[in-house]
Amino acid sequence: MAHVMHRSGSILYQNKAQTVTLIDIPLSISLSQGTPDHPSTDLLYSAPPLEKPHPSLEPRSIKAKQRVQERLSDPALTLPSFPSDWLSQGLAEIRAERPQPFCLERKFNRLLPARQKEDQVQKGRSHLFEENTRESEIKIPERSTSAWREPQGPLILSSSASTEEHRIFQPSQLINKVISNVSARPVLVRVGHSDRKYSIPPCSVFMLSNLGHREASHFSKMATKLFPEPSISAAPGQFDFILLDPPWENRSVRRSKTYASRRKADEDPMRVLGGMLGKHMGPGALIACWITNKASVRDAALQAFERWGLELVEEWAWLKITVHGEPICDLDGSMRRPYETVLVGKLVDGTFGRFDDCISAKATTRRLIVAVPDLHSRKPCLKEIIEPMMRDKSGYRALEIFARNLTAGWCSWGNEVLRYNWKGHWTEGYMQNDTNYKAKSREGVIAGEETVDGAP
């Protein structure tokens, strides 16, 4: 047991090398809404955890197998892979040290009956849980042909650190503006005269907008105004950590329709960011980018790393498992894989390597993140994982692009950035500062207050 490092919070298991981590997704997002001085105690509604792997999609007929072989012969469509033995070894390590279940008990979304939820989640269609909640989102209008009046500075929500404030805004007042909550407590924002309320975490900044050239230019200017002074590890307007979750084009995205992907080259947000993001990376900054299991997507991400002068230093696999610790599908499946990938690049001072160097340089560090999946496209919050890697662990600056929720102390930017900060996605929780909480989170025995269907 000497190699085991137990941690409170959403990390249920992690070895000392921090190369194998078991994390609880809903709790990772819940905890990211607060600070050590003012922790969040609310809980995020979730989908029921998978009890068994998805049915196999592997081809059975001769013709189907031939089509798969033809597809795999195209390098652009080949599924990149992590070694199966490496994945299995990491999972076996967790099983040996961590008792079942492999996630904490969840609070289920009230908006669908429990029976329908269980049926849909077993079919791998957990994105259907969100259909009744999308009306809560703030709609961003189509790009206007008229002149865009650029805001002169960030909008400050609060200057008080003593009480939670309530602010009323029209939707147009929240769009295309950099908005900052400088308070040490959350600020509750109500949209118009409706009951739509959004909780803005303490010390957080966000910009609700599309990612076009003019929005990128505006954000770039505001970053310098938000951070006019240098920090221990970054110059004015620069960040130590940048996380991207681009809307890469794939079949899952088209089916779910949960967010728009960009197909035209001139609308590609990665190209838009390529013109401005580099100057906001602090010396030695880490940039993490989620990618799909498609070779052409990996190449596109590495080409973006090249433009930003980054060296590929780490690759992380998020392995999706059932509540009993089984991969949700075959590790070597030809149709889909049970993991998603994060490429981690580091800014190399004064050097801009070639694309070939990014993929042929010294061996990268591999880390395995294991978690029971939640709603469609909901990923683990990486805050607890990344903070130990920061030079200034308490004062680092972080930016998440294509974010779907805000994070306390971070900047967040995207066209769905307030999505999971709508109060309808949350319920009052039981994460109080009692002496038993740390033990409960490690043992995975925190119990919910509601029945399966969400009724109190």
Secondary structure, 3 states (H helix, E strand, C coil): CCCEECCCCCEEEEECCCCEEEECHHHHHHHCCCCCCCCCCCEEEECCCCCCCCCCCCCCCHHHHHHHHHHHCCCCCCCCCCCHHHHHHHHHHHHHHCCCCCCCCCEECCCCCHHHHHHHHHCCCHHHHHCCCHHHCCCCCCCCCCCCCCCCCCEEEECCCCCCCEEEECHHHHECCEEEECCCCCEEEEECCCCCEEEECCCEEEEECCCCHHHHHHHHHHHHHHCCCCCCCCCCCCEEEEEECCCCCCHHHHHHCCCCCCCCHHHCHHHHHHCCHHHHEEEEEEEEEEECCCHHHHHHHHHHHHHCCEEEEEEEEEEEECCCCCECCCCCCCCCCCEEEEEEEEECCCCCCCHHHHHHCCCCEEEEEEECCCCCCCCCCCHHHHHHHCCCCCCCCEEEECCCCCCCCCEEEECCCCHHHEHHHEECCCCCCCCCHHHHHHHCCCCCCCCCCCCC
